[in-house]
Amino acid sequence: MTGSRISKPPRGRGLERFRLNGLSTVSRLMLIYAVISAAALGLVLAQVVRIYASHAKNVIISDLAGEVPEFANAANLRPASEGLYPFARSYLATHIVTNQHVLFIDVFGYTVLGSVNSSGVAGLPQVSRFLSNAPKSTTFGTSTLRSTQYLVMGSPIVESGKVVGVLVGVTSLAELQGQEDQVILLAGIEALVALVFSVAAGYFLLRRVMQAVGKVTETAVEISRGDLDRRIDLHGQSDEVGRLAMAFDEMISRISQTMESQRRLIADVSHQLKTPLTVIRGNLELVSRATELDKAELDEVLEVVISETDYMKTMLEALLMLERMSDGNALSETTIDLRTFISDVFASAITLGPRDWHLGDVPDLSVRIDGPMVRGALLNLLDNAEKATSEGGAIGLSVVSNSDFLEIAVSDSGTGIDPAQMQKIFERFERGTSRDQRGAGLGLAIVQAVAKAHEGSVNVDSAQGFGSTFTIRIPSSRIVWVAGGGEK
């Protein structure tokens, strides 16, 4: 059969586009992050500089304002015979002006007096305003001379309740401006370093996340093309992305197992139904071609068809049970009295054939299990034991409880199991050397599935010529009541 071939996109091309888009997304996100971070750091830097400048200026103002009470105190302590003007001249000559302050004293009616280096700032507009118009209280202002900013203070000189002059103080703000520039430089460098490290760390983390997302996408693309064996395998990451990748892998594993189980079920059913359907078809064709059939021949054909139909029904029910067993939610658990339960199973078993049946001691306790499923599993084992032994052979059913497991064992004195078959006896449709080759070969597979559904296991101990013992082990955590001990 010929036809046009459907070309698939080259492997990884869609992923490459995703990665390119991912890198573009990373770049855009990091650009936005850098802009926002830079703006935030700029605001913080401006606030730091503003607070520093305000604090430094308040210190300068406080220091300059201290000249006012110092002059007033000295003036109040001068001799009564000394006039204010001579005192002011003497004060400026002997007073030590700190922090580069400059003082002017204007006693009304006299020449303006100035401290050392006062001539350099006498031309400040604010100084002239204070000297020409004395303020009513201590007032501060700023003024600029030859690109240098100065803080200027004006304060009235009061004697006997009258303003008799004005005290003017001047200090340069050049040092404060230099300190502000230094603070801006240092804080700016620190902010830039923080921004670089922040953006680099953010880029690294975001890039790592995008790589993980890219790997998830790549795996999803491959899986969508039918490759259910692909996994992300993102080891070493316990963050949200790592947990997402782990959950994704677990989900795909379960999907893969489910699909594999479905494929196996279809293959098994197809294989096992082929023979009975062929037999049924052959017999029906025989009936359709026959011109005459007596009742005995017709009954024989019907018997064969019914037998094959029953066989298919039994096999399908067993297969459906196996599939349900693969889902832990298939159990319908109830609390069961073990002694009564085992006694009922044993009573049903002895009707299977004339054997030497033995029931061992059963502990007086209650367990939480799916009774019908465990009963079916035990009857499967007992039926296999009956088929493995000849008439009069010994078959035993016993129960042992310990701290770890509740063990229910079925033993027989039959032919035993060939060691070469031991690894395969729990596989579907494996009949081994059983005398009943018309069986579906699903009994032990069902037993194992029931045990696993109860968080347990099945063990087998067998020796050819001496018999076999199959033991279903169920965790002791399913024991809910023990005689004499009450609830567990």
C-alpha positions in Angstrom: 0.0 0.0 0.0 1.5 3.3 -1.0 0.6 6.9 0.0 2.0 10.2 0.9 4.3 10.3 3.9 3.5 12.8 6.6 6.6 14.6 7.5 7.2 15.4 11.2 8.9 18.6 12.4 12.6 18.1 13.1 13.1 16.9 16.7 13.7 19.7 19.1 12.8 22.6 16.7 9.6 23.4 18.6 11.6 23.3 21.8 14.2 25.6 20.3 11.5 28.1 19.5 10.3 27.7 23.0 13.8 28.3 24.4 14.3 31.3 22.3 10.9 32.6 23.5 11.9 31.7 27.0 15.2 33.7 26.7 13.2 36.6 25.3 10.8 36.3 28.2 13.7 36.2 30.7 15.3 39.3 29.2 12.0 41.2 29.3 11.3 40.2 32.8 14.8 41.0 34.0 14.6 44.4 32.2 11.4 45.2 34.0 12.8 43.9 37.3 16.0 46.0 36.8 14.0 49.2 36.1 11.8 48.7 39.1 14.8 47.8 41.3 16.7 50.9 40.0 13.7 53.1 40.7 13.3 51.7 44.2 17.0 52.0 45.0 17.0 55.6 43.6 14.2 56.6 45.9 16.0 55.0 48.8 19.2 56.8 47.9 17.4 60.1 47.6 15.8 59.6 51.0 19.1 58.7 52.6 20.8 61.8 51.2 17.8 64.0 52.2 17.9 62.6 55.8 21.6 63.0 56.0 21.6 66.6 54.7 18.8 67.5 56.9 20.5 66.1 60.0 23.8 67.7 59.1 22.2 71.1 58.5 20.4 70.9 61.8 23.7 70.3 63.5 25.2 73.3 61.8 22.2 75.5 62.7 22.3 74.4 66.3 26.0 75.1 66.5 25.6 78.6 64.9 22.6 79.4 67.0 24.7 78.7 70.1 26.6 82.0 69.4 23.4 84.0 70.4 23.1 82.9 74.1 26.9 82.9 74.4 27.1 86.6 73.4 24.1 87.5 75.5 25.5 85.9 78.6 28.9 87.6 78.1 27.1 91.0 77.5 25.1 90.6 80.7 28.2 90.0 82.8 30.2 93.0 81.5 31.0 95.8 83.9 28.2 98.4 84.3 30.6 101.1 83.2 31.4 99.4 79.9 29.3 100.3 77.0 27.9 97.7 74.6 29.9 98.8 71.6 33.3 98.6 73.4 32.3 95.3 74.8 31.3 94.0 71.4 34.6 95.0 69.9 36.5 93.4 72.8 34.3 90.3 72.5 35.0 89.7 68.8 38.7 90.3 69.4 39.0 87.7 72.2 36.2 85.3 71.3 37.3 82.0 69.6 34.9 81.4 66.7 34.8 77.6 65.9 33.7 75.6 62.9 34.6 78.4 60.5 31.9 80.7 61.8 32.0 84.4 61.0 30.2 87.0 63.3 29.0 90.5 62.7 27.8 92.8 65.5 25.9 95.9 64.6 25.3 98.2 67.6 22.9 100.8 66.4 24.6 104.2 66.0 28.1 102.6 65.6 30.2 101.0 62.9 29.5 97.4 62.1 32.0 95.1 63.8 33.2 91.8 62.3 35.3 88.8 63.4 38.4 87.5 61.7 37.9 86.8 58.0 34.5 88.6 58.0 35.5 90.7 55.1 35.3 87.7 52.8 31.5 87.2 53.4 30.5 90.8 54.0 29.1 91.0 50.5 26.5 88.3 51.1 23.0 89.7 50.3 21.5 88.0 53.4 24.1 89.6 55.7 23.2 93.0 54.3 19.5 92.4 54.8 20.0 91.4 58.4 22.3 94.3 59.2 19.9 96.8 57.5 16.8 95.4 59.0 17.2 93.6 62.3 14.9 90.6 62.7 12.6 90.4 65.7 13.9 86.9 66.6 16.6 84.6 65.6 16.2 83.9 61.9 18.1 81.7 59.5 18.6 82.0 55.7 20.9 80.9 53.0 22.8 83.0 50.5 25.3 82.3 47.8 28.6 84.1 47.0 31.0 83.0 44.3 29.3 79.6 43.8 29.6 78.9 47.6 26.5 78.6 49.7 26.4 80.0 53.2 24.0 79.7 56.1 23.3 83.1 57.6 21.7 83.8 61.0 20.3 87.0 62.2 19.4 87.7 65.9 18.4 90.9 67.6 20.5 92.3 70.6 18.1 93.3 73.3 18.8 95.4 76.4 16.2 96.6 78.8 13.5 95.3 76.5 14.8 97.3 73.5 16.5 96.1 70.4 19.8 97.9 70.4 21.6 96.0 67.7 21.8 92.8 65.6 24.1 89.8 65.8 24.8 88.1 62.4 26.5 84.7 62.1 27.7 83.2 58.9 29.0 79.7 58.2 30.0 78.0 54.9 27.9 75.0 53.6 30.7 74.0 51.2 31.8 71.2 53.6 28.3 70.0 53.9 27.9 69.9 50.2 31.1 67.9 49.8 29.9 65.4 52.4 26.5 65.2 50.6 28.4 64.5 47.3 30.5 61.8 49.0 27.4 60.2 50.5 25.7 60.2 47.1 28.8 58.7 45.5 29.2 55.9 48.2 25.5 55.2 48.4 25.2 55.2 44.6 28.1 52.7 44.3 26.5 50.5 47.0 23.1 50.7 45.3 24.7 49.9 41.9 26.5 46.9 43.3 23.3 45.7 45.0 21.3 46.2 41.8 23.9 44.3 39.7 24.0 41.4 42.2 20.2 41.5 42.5 19.6 41.4 38.8 22.3 38.7 38.3 20.8 36.5 41.0 17.3 37.1 39.6 18.5 36.3 36.1 20.2 33.1 37.3 17.2 31.9 39.3 14.7 32.8 36.5 16.9 31.3 33.9 17.1 28.1 36.0 13.3 28.1 36.3 12.8 28.6 32.6 15.3 25.8 31.8 13.3 23.5 34.0 10.0 24.7 32.4 11.7 24.2 29.0 12.6 20.6 30.0 9.0 20.0 31.1 7.8 21.3 27.7 10.2 19.2 25.8 9.2 16.1 27.6 5.5 17.0 27.1 6.1 17.4 23.4 7.8 14.1 23.1 5.1 12.4 25.1 2.4 14.0 22.9 4.1 12.2 20.0 3.7 8.9 21.7 7.0 8.5 23.6 5.5 7.6 27.0 9.0 6.4 28.2 10.3 10.0 28.4 10.8 11.5 31.8 11.9 14.9 33.0 14.3 13.4 35.7 14.9 16.8 37.3 17.0 15.6 40.2 18.5 17.8 42.9 15.7 20.4 42.9 13.3 20.3 45.9 11.7 23.6 45.1 8.3 24.2 43.5 9.6 23.5 40.0 11.3 20.3 41.2 8.1 19.1 42.8 6.2 20.0 39.7 8.6 17.9 37.6 8.4 15.0 40.0 4.6 15.1 40.0 4.7 15.3 36.2 6.9 12.2 36.0 4.7 10.3 38.4 1.6 11.2 36.4 3.2 10.1 33.1 4.4 6.9 34.8 0.8 6.1 35.9 -0.5 6.9 32.5 2.1 4.7 30.9 1.3 1.9 33.3 -2.4 2.2 32.6 -1.9 2.2 28.8 0.6 -0.7 29.1 -1.9 -2.6 31.2 -4.7 -1.9 28.6 -2.4 -3.0 25.8 -1.5 -6.2 27.7 -5.1 -6.8 28.5 -6.2 -6.5 24.9 -3.3 -8.7 23.8 -4.1 -11.3 26.4 -7.8 -11.3 25.7 -7.1 -11.5 21.9 -4.7 -14.4 22.4 -6.9 -16.3 24.9 -10.2 -15.8 23.0 -8.8 -17.0 19.7 -8.9 -20.7 20.5 -12.4 -20.9 22.1 -13.9 -18.6 19.3 -12.3 -20.9 16.7 -13.8 -24.0 18.4 -17.2 -22.3 18.6 -17.1 -21.2 15.0 -16.0 -24.7 13.8 -18.9 -26.3 15.6 -21.4 -23.8 14.4 -20.1 -24.3 10.8 -20.5 -28.0 11.3 -24.1 -27.5 12.3 -24.7 -25.2 9.4 -23.3 -27.6 6.8 -24.9 -30.7 8.2 -28.1 -31.8 6.5 -29.2 -33.9 9.4 -28.1 -34.0 13.0 -29.6 -36.3 15.6 -30.2 -35.0 19.1 -27.1 -36.6 20.6 -24.9 -34.8 18.0 -26.7 -31.5 18.5 -26.4 -31.8 22.3 -22.7 -32.5 21.9 -22.2 -29.4 19.8 -24.2 -27.3 22.2 -22.2 -28.7 25.1 -18.9 -27.7 23.4 -20.3 -24.2 22.6 -21.6 -23.7 26.2 -18.3 -24.9 27.6 -16.2 -22.6 25.5 -18.6 -19.7 26.3 -18.3 -20.4 30.1 -14.5 -20.5 29.7 -14.5 -17.1 28.0 -16.8 -15.7 30.6 -14.7 -17.0 33.5 -11.5 -15.7 31.9 -12.9 -12.2 31.2 -14.2 -11.9 34.7 -10.8 -12.9 36.0 -9.1 -10.4 33.8 -11.5 -7.6 34.8 -10.8 -8.4 38.5 -7.0 -8.2 37.8 -7.5 -4.8 36.3 -9.6 -3.6 39.2 -6.9 -4.9 41.6 -4.3 -2.6 40.0 -6.3 0.3 41.4 -6.0 0.5 45.2 -9.4 2.2 45.4 -11.0 -1.0 44.1 -11.1 -2.5 47.6 -14.3 -2.6 49.6 -12.9 -3.1 53.1 -14.9 -4.3 56.1 -14.0 -5.5 59.6 -14.2 -9.3 59.6 -14.0 -11.9 62.4 -11.1 -14.0 61.2 -12.1 -17.3 62.8 -15.6 -17.3 61.2 -14.1 -16.1 57.8 -11.5 -18.9 57.7 -14.0 -21.5 58.8 -16.4 -20.5 55.9 -13.5 -20.7 53.4 -12.5 -24.1 54.7 -16.0 -25.4 54.5 -16.2 -24.4 50.9 -12.8 -25.9 50.1 -13.6 -29.4 51.3 -16.2 -29.8 48.6 -13.6 -29.4 45.9 -12.5 -33.1 46.2 -11.8 -36.1 48.4 -8.6 -35.0 50.1 -7.2 -35.1 53.6 -8.2 -31.6 54.6 -6.7 -30.0 57.7 -7.6 -26.6 59.4 -5.0 -25.3 61.8 -5.6 -23.0 64.8 -6.9 -19.6 63.9 -6.2 -16.6 66.2 -9.2 -14.9 67.7 -9.0 -11.5 66.1 -10.7 -9.2 63.6 -9.1 -7.8 60.5 -10.0 -5.0 58.1 -9.9 -6.5 54.5 -12.0 -7.0 51.4 -13.6 -10.3 52.4 -14.9 -11.5 49.0 -11.5 -10.8 47.3 -9.4 -12.5 50.0 -11.9 -15.4 50.0 -11.6 -15.8 46.2 -7.8 -15.7 46.5 -7.7 -18.4 49.2 -10.2 -20.6 47.2 -7.9 -20.2 44.2 -5.0 -21.5 46.2 -7.0 -24.3 47.7 -8.3 -25.3 44.3 -4.8 -25.4 42.9 -3.8 -27.5 45.9 -6.6 -30.0 45.1 -5.5 -30.2 41.5 -1.9 -30.7 42.5 -2.7 -33.7 44.8 -4.2 -37.1 44.2 -7.1 -38.5 46.1 -6.3 -38.8 49.7 -3.5 -36.2 49.5 -3.1 -33.8 52.4 -4.1 -30.1 52.1 -3.8 -27.7 55.1 -5.1 -24.2 55.8 -3.5 -22.3 58.7 -3.2 -18.8 60.1 -0.3 -17.3 62.0 -0.2 -13.8 63.5 3.0 -12.0 64.5 4.1 -8.4 65.1 4.7 -7.7 61.4 2.3 -9.8 59.4 -0.9 -11.9 59.4 0.1 -15.0 57.4 -2.6 -17.3 55.8 -0.9 -20.4 54.4 -2.3 -23.1 52.1 -0.1 -26.2 52.0 -0.4 -29.5 50.0 1.5 -32.8 49.6 1.3 -32.7 45.9 3.9 -32.9 43.1 5.5 -29.5 43.9 6.7 -26.9 41.4 9.5 -27.2 38.9 12.2 -24.7 40.0 12.3 -23.5 36.3 8.6 -22.5 36.7 8.9 -20.7 40.0 9.6 -17.3 38.5 6.7 -17.5 36.1 3.9 -19.0 38.1 2.4 -15.6 39.0 2.3 -14.4 35.4 -1.0 -14.2 33.6 -2.1 -17.3 31.6 0.8 -19.3 33.1 -0.5 -22.8 33.8 2.8 -24.6 34.5 2.5 -28.3 34.8 -1.1 -28.2 36.1 -3.3 -31.1 35.2 -6.0 -28.6 34.3 -4.7 -27.1 31.1 -8.2 -25.8 30.3 -7.8 -23.3 33.2 -7.4 -19.6 32.4 -4.0 -19.5 34.1 -5.0 -16.4 36.1 -5.5 -17.8 39.6 -2.1 -17.1 41.0 -2.0 -13.7 39.3 -5.3 -12.8 41.0 -3.9 -14.1 44.4 -0.8 -11.8 44.0 -3.0 -8.8 42.9 -5.3 -9.3 45.9 -2.3 -9.5 48.3 -0.7 -6.3 46.8 -4.0 -4.5 47.0 -3.9 -5.2 50.8 -0.3 -3.9 51.0 0.9 -7.5 51.4 2.6 -10.2 49.3 2.5 -13.9 48.4 5.4 -16.2 49.1 5.8 -19.8 47.8 7.9 -22.6 49.2 7.9 -25.7 47.1 10.0 -28.9 46.6 9.3 -31.3 43.7 7.8 -34.5 45.0 7.1 -33.0 48.5 4.4 -30.4 47.9 4.1 -26.6 48.1 3.1 -24.0 50.5 1.6 -20.6 49.4 1.5 -17.9 52.1 -0.5 -14.7 51.8 1.1 -12.0 54.0 -1.1 -9.1 55.1 0.4 -6.3 57.3 -0.5 -6.6 61.0 -1.7 -2.9 60.8 -4.9 -4.4 59.3 -5.6 -6.2 62.6 -8.2 -4.0 64.4 -9.1 -6.3 67.4 -7.3 -9.0 69.3 -9.0 -11.3 71.9 -8.1 -10.2 75.4 -6.4 -7.1 74.1 -9.3 -5.1 72.8 -8.9 -2.5 70.0 -5.5 -2.2 68.5 
